[in-house]
Amino acid sequence: MKIVAYDPKHGILKLVPESSDDIWLLSLVIKPGDLVKGRTLREVRFGERGSGRSSRIPMVLTIRVESVDFQPFSTRLRVRGVVVEGPEKFGVKGKHHTITVDVGQEITIIKEGGWPRQLLEKLEKSKFRSKAIVVAVDYDEYAIGIVQEQGLRIVAEEALRLPGKDDPSRGEKLVQAITIIAKKVLDIARREGINSVIVVGPGFAKEHVVEKLKELDELRIVVDTASMGGVAGIHEAIRRGVVRRVLAELELADVVEIVGEFEKLIVKEPERVAYGVDDVEYALEQGAVEKLVLLDELLHSPDPAMRERIDRMLKLADQISSKVYLVGREHPAYLKIKGLGGVFAILRYPLFRNTLSQQL
């Protein structure tokens, strides 16, 4: 992510996404109520009362964001909202418009209440973060994911549909499938600028993929076992620490560890944890939160009151120097965190549950 300019006083940030991961990251930080300014195309009708021909006209618009849509297999972000600023002659103010953000396109994001430190850090770190491709493959299916600080992003998954073991064409079909997988990995590596690949799975399928990758290009390849291929195999590799050994500095595996820490504390020292928006908000107000973990989808809650609470919680976390982890839907810990109300915290010191309930 290239940061072009930042005005902290007015909450104005101008930037250029430089990869599909940057586009994904923007989908986390742009929220309903923000202002987004960018160059876009708008269909305009000419003639009296718009009865004549129409044409798509390039223009710079500023919209008040209502929704953000990112497709995992795309490099584009669709930001929809109401136009608050644009060329007067086209009469676009007050109308709905969608700005499509792509790699290399400069945009300006304005957060009128200011930028939380955690979001700025996410954008800053995106310039330097390490990434790896994780492939989980067996003879039934495979999945390819990109793992980086913000989490896991699945970019390909498919069933192999190989003929039965007695079918004479099985060997040929397997070679074709392995070649397709290896070429997809290389395409992703070149597109994303990644040179580390982790290949996991049961049996010899993973070895075939590794051989083909080595034949096609020079990459740093780590091989390990998993009980299955597909997305479940990737999640297993993360849980078992395979990714940790390759990319120890990434926060993806940290979140899994923090969830484990939470599960131990809630049994042995329940006063050292808080979960659910109400309890965590109170713990933040007391300055007690050491680590805050929340689902990024809370940033985009359809409930304006909830969005305001989450914004306030992030600002409180900033003020008391809590470590904040934003977790996406594809993270292996997603369902556990969802079951805790979407947010939990590890506390610096005990806050007793009855005290929490009296305050809320």
Rosetta blueprint (number, residue, H / E / L):
1 M L
2 K E
3 I E
4 V E
5 A E
6 Y E
7 D E
8 P L
9 K L
10 H L
11 G L
12 I E
13 L E
14 K E
15 L E
16 V E
17 P L
18 E L
19 S L
20 S H
21 D H
22 D H
23 I H
24 W H
25 L H
26 L H
27 S H
28 L H
29 V H
30 I L
31 K L
32 P L
33 G L
34 D L
35 L E
36 V E
37 K E
38 G E
39 R E
40 T E
41 L E
42 R E
43 E E
44 V E
45 R E
46 F L
47 G L
48 E H
49 R H
50 G H
51 S L
52 G L
53 R L
54 S E
55 S E
56 R E
57 I E
58 P E
59 M E
60 V E
61 L E
62 T E
63 I E
64 R E
65 V E
66 E E
67 S E
68 V E
69 D E
70 F E
71 Q L
72 P L
73 F L
74 S L
75 T L
76 R L
77 L E
78 R E
79 V E
80 R E
81 G E
82 V E
83 V E
84 V E
85 E E
86 G L
87 P L
88 E H
89 K H
90 F H
91 G L
92 V L
93 K L
94 G L
95 K L
96 H E
97 H E
98 T E
99 I E
100 T E
101 V E
102 D L
103 V L
104 G L
105 Q L
106 E L
107 I E
108 T E
109 I E
110 I E
111 K L
112 E L
113 G L
114 G L
115 W L
116 P L
117 R H
118 Q H
119 L H
120 L H
121 E H
122 K H
123 L H
124 E H
125 K H
126 S L
127 K L
128 F L
129 R L
130 S L
131 K L
132 A E
133 I E
134 V E
135 V E
136 A E
137 V E
138 D L
139 Y L
140 D L
141 E E
142 Y E
143 A E
144 I E
145 G E
146 I E
147 V E
148 Q E
149 E L
150 Q L
151 G E
152 L E
153 R E
154 I E
155 V E
156 A E
157 E E
158 E E
159 A E
160 L L
161 R L
162 L L
163 P L
164 G L
165 K L
166 D L
167 D L
168 P L
169 S L
170 R H
171 G H
172 E H
173 K H
174 L H
175 V H
176 Q H
177 A H
178 I H
179 T H
180 I H
181 I H
182 A H
183 K H
184 K H
185 V H
186 L H
187 D H
188 I H
189 A H
190 R H
191 R H
192 E H
193 G L
194 I L
195 N L
196 S E
197 V E
198 I E
199 V E
200 V E
201 G E
202 P L
203 G L
204 F L
205 A H
206 K H
207 E H
208 H H
209 V H
210 V H
211 E H
212 K H
213 L H
214 K H
215 E H
216 L H
217 D L
218 E L
219 L L
220 R E
221 I E
222 V E
223 V E
224 D E
225 T E
226 A L
227 S L
228 M L
229 G L
230 G H
231 V H
232 A H
233 G H
234 I H
235 H H
236 E H
237 A H
238 I H
239 R H
240 R L
241 G L
242 V H
243 V H
244 R H
245 R H
246 V H
247 L L
248 A L
249 E L
250 L L
251 E H
252 L H
253 A H
254 D H
255 V H
256 V H
257 E H
258 I H
259 V H
260 G H
261 E H
262 F H
263 E H
264 K H
265 L H
266 I H
267 V H
268 K H
269 E L
270 P H
271 E H
272 R H
273 V E
274 A E
275 Y E
276 G L
277 V H
278 D H
279 D H
280 V H
281 E H
282 Y H
283 A H
284 L H
285 E H
286 Q L
287 G L
288 A L
289 V E
290 E E
291 K E
292 L E
293 V E
294 L E
295 L E
296 D H
297 E H
298 L H
299 L H
300 H H
301 S L
302 P L
303 D L
304 P H
305 A H
306 M H
307 R H
308 E H
309 R H
310 I H
311 D H
312 R H
313 M H
314 L H
315 K H
316 L H
317 A H
318 D H
319 Q H
320 I L
321 S L
322 S L
323 K E
324 V E
325 Y E
326 L E
327 V E
328 G L
329 R L
330 E L
331 H L
332 P L
333 A L
334 Y H
335 L H
336 K H
337 I H
338 K H
339 G H
340 L L
341 G L
342 G L
343 V E
344 F E
345 A E
346 I E
347 L E
348 R L
349 Y L
350 P L
351 L L
352 F L
353 R H
354 N H
355 T H
356 L H
357 S H
358 Q H
359 Q H
360 L L
